[in-house]
């Protein structure tokens, strides 16, 4: 299953346990194919670069560079054209939708309430990590 995973879910999956972490395990084992963009990769690097994550990284014996390199290796990178018209209040959310559309993914995974409120975009479901795990489990059967 091809999916776009929002930065908030990736950060949670990289730094903590729980449903986002389980989603990344499915990316690592090939059950979910991660699609990203240069913009999302830059956003991930920016957010992961925040000093508030220093203690978590130190405690997990990893580095920002290692996590970012892994995400670059796991992701298919596509640079999508912008949407013809804005859909969301936040242009970053529109970029996520544009990527999902251009990459023809089957799923958008996010923790962002504005995106989750849409429920779907042009037929692509927008799910939180728990619902995405359920769907991925059903798809792998």
PASEBA-1860 file (N, C-alpha, C; in nm, 3 decimals):
! residues 141
1> XXXXXXXX> 0.085/-0.117/0.000/0.000/0.000/0.000/0.090/0.124/0.000 ~ 0.066/0.213/-0.096/0.143/0.338/-0.105/0.074/0.444/-0.019 ~ 0.156/0.517/0.058/0.098/0.617/0.148/0.189/0.738/0.163 ~ 0.125/0.852/0.183/0.194/0.973/0.226/0.171/0.980/0.377 ~ 0.280/0.995/0.451/0.271/1.005/0.597/0.315/1.145/0.637 ~ 0.226/1.216/0.705/0.252/1.353/0.746/0.370/1.359/0.843 ~ 0.437/1.472/0.843/0.556/1.491/0.927/0.526/1.466/1.074 ~ 0.410/1.508/1.123/0.379/1.488/1.265/0.377/1.340/1.301
9> XXXXXXXX> 0.330/1.256/1.212/0.326/1.112/1.236/0.467/1.053/1.226 ~ 0.545/1.098/1.129/0.682/1.049/1.116/0.764/1.080/1.241 ~ 0.754/1.203/1.291/0.828/1.242/1.412/0.787/1.151/1.528 ~ 0.658/1.133/1.547/0.610/1.047/1.656/0.661/0.904/1.639 ~ 0.661/0.856/1.516/0.707/0.720/1.490/0.856/0.701/1.509 ~ 0.932/0.804/1.478/1.077/0.796/1.493/1.123/0.808/1.638 ~ 1.048/0.883/1.719/1.095/0.916/1.853/1.024/0.844/1.967 ~ 0.906/0.789/1.942/0.829/0.725/2.048/0.770/0.594/1.998
17> XXXXXXXX> 0.716/0.518/2.091/0.645/0.395/2.055/0.497/0.427/2.040 ~ 0.421/0.333/1.989/0.279/0.355/1.967/0.244/0.334/1.821 ~ 0.122/0.371/1.782/0.078/0.348/1.644/0.169/0.410/1.536 ~ 0.217/0.534/1.551/0.308/0.586/1.447/0.435/0.501/1.433 ~ 0.487/0.452/1.545/0.605/0.366/1.542/0.574/0.235/1.469 ~ 0.456/0.181/1.495/0.414/0.058/1.427/0.398/0.081/1.276 ~ 0.350/0.199/1.238/0.341/0.232/1.095/0.479/0.233/1.030 ~ 0.576/0.294/1.099/0.712/0.297/1.043/0.771/0.156/1.034
25> XXXXXXXX> 0.735/0.069/1.126/0.779/-0.071/1.115/0.724/-0.134/0.988 ~ 0.601/-0.098/0.952/0.542/-0.152/0.828/0.607/-0.090/0.704 ~ 0.653/0.033/0.715/0.730/0.093/0.606/0.862/0.018/0.591 ~ 0.927/-0.007/0.705/1.056/-0.076/0.701/1.044/-0.217/0.645 ~ 0.932/-0.287/0.674/0.918/-0.424/0.624/0.852/-0.433/0.486 ~ 0.816/-0.317/0.429/0.763/-0.315/0.293/0.613/-0.328/0.281 ~ 0.542/-0.340/0.392/0.396/-0.348/0.387/0.337/-0.216/0.338 ~ 0.398/-0.106/0.381/0.358/0.028/0.337/0.474/0.089/0.261
33> XXXXXXXX> 0.446/0.142/0.142/0.546/0.214/0.063/0.530/0.363/0.092 ~ 0.634/0.423/0.148/0.632/0.563/0.185/0.662/0.651/0.065 ~ 0.577/0.752/0.044/0.600/0.851/-0.061/0.622/0.984/0.007 ~ 0.726/1.054/-0.035/0.759/1.184/0.024/0.793/1.282/-0.088 ~ 0.833/1.401/-0.047/0.872/1.504/-0.142/0.991/1.580/-0.083 ~ 1.063/1.655/-0.166/1.170/1.738/-0.111/1.118/1.834/-0.003 ~ 0.999/1.887/-0.021/0.941/1.979/0.078/0.916/1.908/0.210 ~ 0.857/1.788/0.206/0.830/1.714/0.329/0.959/1.669/0.396
41> XXXXXXXX> 1.059/1.633/0.317/1.186/1.593/0.376/1.254/1.711/0.445 ~ 1.244/1.829/0.385/1.299/1.949/0.448/1.224/1.983/0.576 ~ 1.092/1.966/0.574/1.012/1.991/0.694/1.049/1.893/0.805 ~ 1.068/1.767/0.770/1.109/1.667/0.868/1.243/1.705/0.930 ~ 1.338/1.745/0.848/1.470/1.786/0.899/1.458/1.908/0.990 ~ 1.374/2.002/0.952/1.355/2.123/1.032/1.295/2.090/1.168 ~ 1.189/2.011/1.169/1.122/1.977/1.295/1.214/1.891/1.382 ~ 1.277/1.792/1.323/1.367/1.704/1.398/1.487/1.781/1.453
49> XXXXXXXX> 1.520/1.893/1.390/1.632/1.976/1.434/1.604/2.059/1.557 ~ 1.482/2.060/1.605/1.448/2.140/1.723/1.515/2.084/1.848 ~ 1.566/2.175/1.929/1.643/2.134/2.047/1.559/2.056/2.148 ~ 1.428/2.071/2.146/1.345/1.997/2.242/1.357/1.845/2.223 ~ 1.405/1.801/2.107/1.420/1.658/2.081/1.558/1.606/2.121 ~ 1.651/1.693/2.161/1.786/1.650/2.198/1.788/1.539/2.304 ~ 1.713/1.555/2.415/1.717/1.449/2.516/1.662/1.315/2.466 ~ 1.561/1.320/2.383/1.502/1.197/2.330/1.601/1.126/2.238
57> XXXXXXXX> 1.666/1.203/2.153/1.765/1.145/2.062/1.883/1.087/2.140 ~ 1.929/1.159/2.241/2.041/1.110/2.322/2.002/0.981/2.394 ~ 1.880/0.976/2.445/1.834/0.857/2.516/1.812/0.737/2.426 ~ 1.786/0.761/2.299/1.762/0.650/2.207/1.888/0.608/2.131 ~ 2.000/0.673/2.163/2.130/0.639/2.102/2.126/0.644/1.951 ~ 2.062/0.749/1.899/2.060/0.769/1.755/2.087/0.917/1.728 ~ 2.089/0.952/1.604/2.115/1.092/1.568/2.012/1.137/1.466 ~ 1.998/1.267/1.456/1.909/1.324/1.354/1.953/1.277/1.216
65> XXXXXXXX> 2.082/1.280/1.194/2.135/1.244/1.062/2.099/1.100/1.026 ~ 2.108/1.010/1.123/2.076/0.870/1.097/1.927/0.854/1.065 ~ 1.843/0.920/1.144/1.698/0.911/1.120/1.660/0.970/0.985 ~ 1.717/1.085/0.952/1.687/1.149/0.823/1.736/1.064/0.707 ~ 1.855/1.007/0.722/1.908/0.920/0.616/1.819/0.799/0.595 ~ 1.770/0.742/0.704/1.681/0.626/0.692/1.552/0.665/0.619 ~ 1.495/0.779/0.654/1.371/0.822/0.588/1.394/0.851/0.440 ~ 1.509/0.908/0.407/1.540/0.931/0.264/1.553/0.799/0.190
73> XXXXXXXX> 1.613/0.700/0.256/1.632/0.570/0.192/1.499/0.497/0.174 ~ 1.409/0.510/0.269/1.282/0.437/0.264/1.179/0.499/0.170 ~ 1.192/0.628/0.144/1.087/0.699/0.072/1.112/0.707/-0.078 ~ 1.003/0.697/-0.151/1.004/0.733/-0.293/0.978/0.884/-0.295 ~ 1.065/0.961/-0.357/1.055/1.106/-0.354/0.998/1.157/-0.486 ~ 0.891/1.235/-0.473/0.824/1.295/-0.588/0.808/1.444/-0.559 ~ 0.830/1.526/-0.658/0.810/1.671/-0.642/0.680/1.707/-0.716 ~ 0.569/1.715/-0.642/0.441/1.733/-0.709/0.414/1.876/-0.752
81> XXXXXXXX> 0.334/1.893/-0.857/0.289/2.029/-0.889/0.188/2.074/-0.783 ~ 0.176/2.204/-0.762/0.078/2.251/-0.663/-0.064/2.221/-0.709 ~ -0.154/2.219/-0.612/-0.296/2.203/-0.645/-0.343/2.325/-0.723 ~ -0.439/2.308/-0.815/-0.487/2.423/-0.893/-0.554/2.529/-0.806 ~ -0.617/2.486/-0.696/-0.681/2.579/-0.604/-0.654/2.534/-0.462 ~ -0.640/2.628/-0.368/-0.620/2.588/-0.228/-0.738/2.507/-0.176 ~ -0.708/2.410/-0.092/-0.809/2.327/-0.029/-0.812/2.353/0.121 ~ -0.693/2.364/0.181/-0.680/2.377/0.326/-0.638/2.519/0.364
89> XXXXXXXX> -0.655/2.549/0.492/-0.610/2.679/0.544/-0.458/2.687/0.544 ~ -0.393/2.575/0.567/-0.247/2.569/0.577/-0.190/2.520/0.443 ~ -0.106/2.602/0.379/-0.047/2.561/0.251/0.035/2.431/0.261 ~ 0.092/2.404/0.380/0.165/2.278/0.398/0.072/2.159/0.381 ~ -0.052/2.174/0.427/-0.149/2.066/0.410/-0.184/2.047/0.263 ~ -0.195/2.156/0.189/-0.222/2.146/0.045/-0.108/2.072/-0.026 ~ 0.015/2.096/0.019/0.129/2.026/-0.041/0.116/1.875/-0.021 ~ 0.074/1.835/0.098/0.054/1.693/0.127/-0.051/1.633/0.035
97> XXXXXXXX> -0.160/1.706/0.015/-0.267/1.659/-0.075/-0.217/1.652/-0.219 ~ -0.140/1.752/-0.261/-0.086/1.753/-0.398/0.007/1.633/-0.419 ~ 0.088/1.604/-0.318/0.178/1.489/-0.327/0.099/1.359/-0.337 ~ -0.002/1.345/-0.254/-0.083/1.223/-0.257/-0.147/1.203/-0.394 ~ -0.195/1.310/-0.451/-0.260/1.304/-0.581/-0.159/1.269/-0.691 ~ -0.045/1.339/-0.691/0.057/1.316/-0.795/0.115/1.175/-0.786 ~ 0.131/1.124/-0.665/0.192/0.993/-0.646/0.090/0.879/-0.655 ~ -0.037/0.914/-0.667/-0.144/0.814/-0.676/-0.136/0.715/-0.559
105> XXXXXXXX> -0.126/0.771/-0.438/-0.120/0.684/-0.321/-0.260/0.633/-0.285 ~ -0.262/0.535/-0.201/-0.388/0.477/-0.155/-0.433/0.535/-0.023 ~ -0.343/0.612/0.043/-0.373/0.655/0.179/-0.289/0.776/0.217 ~ -0.351/0.869/0.290/-0.281/0.980/0.354/-0.295/0.955/0.504 ~ -0.180/0.955/0.574/-0.181/0.931/0.718/-0.134/1.057/0.788 ~ -0.218/1.107/0.879/-0.187/1.233/0.946/-0.248/1.236/1.085 ~ -0.191/1.320/1.168/-0.250/1.350/1.298/-0.308/1.490/1.300 ~ -0.303/1.558/1.187/-0.349/1.697/1.174/-0.502/1.699/1.163
113> XXXXXXXX> -0.565/1.766/1.260/-0.713/1.769/1.263/-0.772/1.831/1.136 ~ -0.708/1.934/1.082/-0.761/1.997/0.961/-0.766/1.897/0.845 ~ -0.664/1.815/0.833/-0.665/1.713/0.728/-0.763/1.601/0.760 ~ -0.762/1.555/0.883/-0.850/1.445/0.921/-0.997/1.482/0.905 ~ -1.029/1.609/0.923/-1.167/1.655/0.906/-1.214/1.635/0.763 ~ -1.123/1.643/0.666/-1.160/1.622/0.526/-1.206/1.478/0.501 ~ -1.151/1.384/0.574/-1.178/1.240/0.563/-1.124/1.176/0.436 ~ -1.126/1.250/0.327/-1.069/1.199/0.201/-1.042/1.318/0.110
121> XXXXXXXX> -0.954/1.294/0.013/-0.926/1.396/-0.089/-0.922/1.326/-0.223 ~ -1.014/1.364/-0.309/-1.026/1.305/-0.443/-1.017/1.152/-0.438 ~ -1.090/1.096/-0.344/-1.099/0.951/-0.332/-0.989/0.886/-0.249 ~ -0.893/0.964/-0.201/-0.784/0.909/-0.119/-0.822/0.928/0.028 ~ -0.838/0.819/0.103/-0.873/0.832/0.244/-0.763/0.904/0.324 ~ -0.806/0.984/0.421/-0.714/1.051/0.512/-0.743/0.994/0.651 ~ -0.647/0.919/0.705/-0.669/0.846/0.829/-0.564/0.883/0.934 ~ -0.602/0.867/1.061/-0.504/0.882/1.168/-0.423/0.752/1.175
129> XXXXXXXX> -0.314/0.751/1.253/-0.229/0.632/1.256/-0.300/0.503/1.298 ~ -0.390/0.509/1.394/-0.459/0.387/1.438/-0.545/0.331/1.324 ~ -0.624/0.415/1.261/-0.708/0.370/1.150/-0.623/0.321/1.033 ~ -0.509/0.383/1.011/-0.420/0.340/0.903/-0.361/0.202/0.932 ~ -0.327/0.176/1.057/-0.277/0.044/1.093/-0.382/-0.064/1.069 ~ -0.505/-0.033/1.104/-0.615/-0.128/1.082/-0.629/-0.155/0.932 ~ -0.629/-0.048/0.854/-0.642/-0.063/0.708/-0.525/-0.141/0.649 ~ -0.403/-0.111/0.693/-0.285/-0.181/0.643/-0.291/-0.328/0.680
137> XXXXX> -0.342/-0.359/0.797/-0.357/-0.499/0.839/-0.455/-0.573/0.751 ~ -0.562/-0.506/0.714/-0.662/-0.568/0.627/-0.609/-0.585/0.486 ~ -0.528/-0.488/0.441/-0.473/-0.494/0.305/-0.370/-0.604/0.291 ~ -0.301/-0.639/0.400/-0.196/-0.740/0.390/-0.250/-0.883/0.400 ~ -0.379/-0.898/0.426/-0.437/-1.033/0.437/-0.472/-1.089/0.302
END
